[in-house]
């Protein structure tokens, strides 16, 4: 017991500092990815419900690709593919140098692409749950289409999409563990290093499990509060 506490302590003798830093990186990556995933997912959902066939086709292709590819493969394609593209582009203009893509940015881009594909389906389902009369009511009040969308439809859309978006957030939080394979010092990578160095795999991976569970529990509490807050104007039946 004392040995385990020493290994998990902060300072030169323990791995507490590294694990804490890895946890911060994990949460930072998830929080940095979330806004981009939400915005892209919303735009893709708009394209899917558009009357323009080309937009609808492009949105369907987008979601098919990033929902069909494994998240790890998407991460590799972004991390190595962008790096190769930059190198080839520089060689075309006569610049011969080495470029390395930042692993945090690569992870954020890859996770945004994957998460937005799923979030677009949440937004699309929410769009379908809003009666057509809401659009007609906005137009009857003299609102333009954009104003109707933002002032009338969007608040209802968020409320309807929140449960599915909450699930997408929890999946995103767990998927951040994949970025450890491209060298980002997240929670999974730091606990993996500690497990290999100390030969205490069960201890450190068990700690990683507990931390992910705590993060999920905190997220669940936050999501439950957000859902209750979004329904504060509902009248009791």
N, C-alpha and C positions, 0 to 999 in steps of 0.2 A: 504493500500500500504506500509506504513512504517513498519507494523507488518510483512508483507511478506519479505521485505528487511532485516529485523532483523533476521528472521528465516533462510534466505539464506546467511547471512553474515559469515565471518570467525572469529573464536574466540570462547569464552565461551558461548556466547548468540546464536550463529547460528550453522547451520549444513553444512556450506560451506566446512569446512575442511574434514568432513567425505565423502561428495559427491565427492569432488575432488580426495580424496584417492581411493574411489570406482571406479571412472572413470579410474584412473591409473591402478588399478588392472584388470579392464575389458579389457583395451587395451593391457596390458601386457600378459594376458591370451591368447587373440586372436593372438598376435604376436608370442608367444612362441609355440602355437599349429600349426601355419601355416607351418613352415618348415617340421615338422614331417608328417603333412597331405599331403604335396606335395610329399615328398619322398615315403611314403607308397603308395599314389595314383599312382605315376609313376611306381613303382615296380608291383603293381597289374595290371596296364594296360599292362605292358610288359608280365606278366604271361598270361593275357587274349589273347594276340595275339601270344603266343608261340605255337609251333607245338607239345609240350608235353601235352598230354591229362590230366595228373594228375595236372599239374600247372594250366591249363585252368579251370579245375573243381574246384580246391581250390580257385582260384580268383573269380569265379562266385558264389561260396558259400559265400565267404567273403562279396561281395557286396550285395548279396541277404539278408544276415543277417542284416548288419548295415544300409542298406537303408530301410529295412522293419520294424526294431524296432524303436519305438519312441525314440527321443534323450534323454528324461528324464529317460526312462527305462534303456537305455544304461549307463547313468550316475550312476544310482543306482546300476546296476550290477557291474560296475567297483569299485565304492566307497565301497560298503558293501561286494561285492564278494571277492575282493582282501584282504580286512581286515579279513574276515572269513578264507580265504585260509591260510594267514600268521599265524593266531592264531592256526588253526588246525595243520599246519606244525610244529610250535613250541611245541605244546603239544605232538606230536609224538616223539620228541627228549627229552621230559621231562622238557621243559621250560614252566612254567605257568606264563604268564605275559599279560598285556594289551597292545595292539598295535592299534594305530589310524592312518589311512592313511591320508596323507596331502591332504586337499581338493583342493588345487591348482593343485597338480600333478594329482589327480584323474580326475579333470575337463579337464586337458590338454590331458590325455590319452583317455578319453571318446570322447571328441571333435575331436581328431585326428582320431579315428576309424571311426566316422560318416562322417567327412568331406572327409577323404581319399576315402571312398566308392564312393562319388559323384565325386570327382576330378578324380578318375580312369576312369570314363565314359568320362570326358572332354578330358583326354589324349588319350583315345581309339579313340574317334571321330577325334581328331587331327591326330593320326597315319593313320587313314583311308583317310584323306585328302592329304596325301603325296604320290605322284605318285611312283610306283614301280621303275621307271627309276632312281630315286634319289639313291636308294640302289645299283642298277646296276652300276650307274656312279661311286659311291664310290669304289665298288669292282674293276671296270675297272682301277681306278687310283692306285690300289695296296693297298688300305686300308683294314685292317682287319674289321670284323663285328663290334667289339666294337668301333673302330675308326670311322667307317662310321656312327654309331649310334650317337656318341658324337659330331663329327665335321660337319656332313652333316645333319643328321635328327633332332637332338635335337634343334638347333636354329630355324628351321622351325616349329617344334612341339610346342615350347613355344609360338611363334607368333600366330599359329592357335588356341591354347588352351586358350589364354589370356582372351577372352570375357567370356567364361564359368568359368574359374578359378576366374575371378573377381566376378561373381555372387556367387560362392562358398565362397569367402572371406566375402562378405556382409552377407551371411547366417550365417557363422561362427561367425562373430562379434555380430549378434543378439542372436545367440544360447548361447553365454556366459552368458546371463541372467539366464539360467537354474541352473548354479552352486550356485546360492544364496540359493537353497534348501538344500545344503550339508554344509552350514555354511561359505562359502567363502565371505569375505567382499567386494563384487564387487558393482558396481553402483546400481543394482537392490536391493540388500540387504540393502545397506545404506539408499537409499530413502524409502524403505519399513519400516525400523526402524523409520526414521524421521516422516513418515506419521502416524504411530501408536502412537508415543509418543506425537506428537503435534496435532493430530486429523485433520491435513491439508492434506488429501490424494490427493486431486486434485492438490494442489500446487506442492507437491514433485514428484508425478508421472508425472505431466506435465513437470517438470524440467528434469526428466529422459527421457521422450520422446524427448525433445529438444536436449539433449546431444547425444542420439542415432542418431537422425537425422543429427546433426552436424558431428558426426563421419562418418556416411554414406556418407555425402556430400564431406567430405575431402577425403574419400576413393575413391569416384567416380572420383574426380579430379585427384587423383594420378593414378588411373587405366587408365583414358583417356590419360594422359601424357605418361604412359608406353606403351600403344598401339601405340601412334604416334611415340614414340622413336623406337619401334620394327619394324616399317615400314619405317624407315628413308632411307633405301636403295632401296625402290621401285621406279621404274621409272614411271613418269606420262604417262598416255595413252590418 
